Amino acid sequence: MIKAKYQNVLDLGEKLQIQNGDVREENGVLKIHGTAKTPYEKDLLWNEIKKVGGENPTDLMADIKVADDSVYAVHEVKSGESLSKIAQQYYGSAGKYNAIFQSYKDKLKFPDLIHP
């Protein structure tokens, strides 16, 4: 029953290819363990957990580790994307495109000109 409640979280874990994943139900509590590639992916999982169970779910215990915390996220630029679209995805605000530009000034000449 609890596993079904958190099925969206488990599906997201599969989509993100969480490593060393383990999901068990013990005494009415769903226990989730695994390793996300980046902090961004860990945040995605926690956001999904909070959507289903609230800020402090009592029927779920999750221990999500991060394989590489040297970067927040890894993003491969696709055709048609812009820094503002990428900023919206990761920061929740298109206006934060300049934060990405500043981080990659060694690779980008202009904030409005990026390539896949």
Order of alpha helices (4+ residues) and beta strands (2+ residues): alpha-alpha-beta-beta-alpha-beta-alpha-alpha
